[in-house]
Amino acid sequence: RLLCPLLSLRFSLGGCSGAAMPKGTGRIVIDPFTNGLLTTLFGLEVVAVFAVLLALPGALPAGCPLTGPQAFAALAVTCLALFPLIGLVKLIAGHACALLSRTALAHLGDPVAKVKTRNKLRDQSWQLTIHSAMTALEAYILFVDGGGEHWLDDYPSLW
């Protein structure tokens, strides 16, 4: 409730209420100014990260295998590759789940036949993919890369 005035969420019911959606509309209404402001702030944050990688030679932590320009290039390539990857994951998941829905889940009435349900499933498949990939990367970094960290096995060293 404290963030409502800050984010300028305006519902058709007027003002800020505890509800996430106004009754009867089925959608969240966000102030266009707030949306533009938050999008602009995110864009500035991304630009700042790229600028720091290029401008500040000591910005990366000690032991980082990349220099600033190399990290800049790696981040830029990763960001550019992300958009087609999202589309590919959503496309594959949409087709695979539609096939599964028509065959294995046919007794439930083809649950993915509705466009809204199919779109939600595609979006959630991307969420599942990115969270699974980041968990695998984290496990690799913590337990495999360089044999792990000493504090994983030597708890007294934390204190």
N, C-alpha and C positions, 0 to 999 in steps of 0.2 A: 504494500500500500504506500510505502514511502517513495518508491520509485515511480509511481503512476504520474504525479505532477511533473517529475523530472523528464520522463519519456513522452509526455504529452499524449498518452493513450486516450483516445476519445471514442467512446462507444455510443451507439445509437440511443442507449438509455441515458446518456449524459453523464459527465463526470467520471470519476474513478470508482469502480466497485470491485468487490473481491472476485467477480466472475472473469474468466479468461475470454469469454465471448458474449456479445449481447444476445439476449434471448430472441430466437426466431430467425436470426440472420444466418447463422452457421458459419460466420467468418469473423476474423479479427480485423478491426479497423485501426490502422496506425497512421498517425499524423504524417503527411508527406514531408514536412520540414524536418521532423525527427528522423525519418527514414533517410533523407538526403544527408543530414548531418552525420549520422552514424556511418553511412557508406563513405562519406568523404573522410571521416576520421580513420576508418579502416584503410582506405587508399593511402592516406598520409603515413600511416604506420608502416605499410609495405614499402613505400618509397624511402622512408627513414632507414629501414633495415638494409635496403640495397645501398643507400648512400653511406651508411656506416661501414659496410663491407668494403667499399671502394676507398673511402676517405681516411679511415682510421686504421693504421697498420697494426696496432696492438689490440684491436677490438675482439679478436677471437681468443678463446681461452688457451692457456699454455698446454702444449701437447697436441694441439689441433693439427691434423696432417695437411690441411689446406691453408693456402695463403688467402688474404682478403679477396683478390681478384678471382682466384680459383673458386672460393666459396660463393662469390657473386655469380659466376658462370653456372655453377652447380645448382644454385637456387633458381636462377632464371630458367634453366632447362627443365628442372623439376616442375616449376609452376606452369610452363608451357605444355609439358607432357600431361599434366594433371587433367586438363579439360577434356581431351580426347579419351583418356582413361575412364573418366566418370561416365561419359557417353557410352563407351564400350561395355562397362560393367552393367549399366542400366539396361542396355539393349539385350545382352546375353541373359541377364536375370529375368527380364520381362518375357522373353521367348521361352526360357526353360520353365518358368513358373506357370506360364499360360499352358504349356504342354502338360505339365504335371496336374494342373487344375482340370483340364479337359479329360484326363485319363484317370489318374489315381484318386483324384478328389471329385470325380463326376457324381458320386453318390451324395455329395453335399450340395450339388447344384451348380458346379463350375464357379467357385467363389471369386476367381480372378477375371471373370467375364466383364465386370463393370469397369469402366474407364477410370473412375476415381480410385477404386481399390487397386487396379493395376499400377497406376501412377504412384500410389503410396508404397506399394510393394517394391517398385523400382527404386524409389528414394531410400527406403530402408535397406535394400540390398547394398547400395553404395555405402551406407553407414556401417553395415556389418563388415563389408570388405575393408574399409579404411581402418576400423577399429581392430580387426583381426591382424591386418598387416602391421599396424603400429605396435600391437602386443608382441608379435613375432620379432620385430626389430628391437624392441626393448629387451626381450629375453635374450636375443643374440648379443646385444651390447653388454648386458649385465653378466651373463654366464659364459659366453664363448669368446668374445673379442678380447684378446690379450689375456685370456685365462681368468677373466672376472676381476673384481675389485677386492682388495684385501679386507675391507670392512664387511664383506658378505660372510666371511668365515671368522673374522677376528672382532667379535662384538665389543670387547673392552676398548679397542682403539677408537670407538665412537665417542667415548667419554674422556 
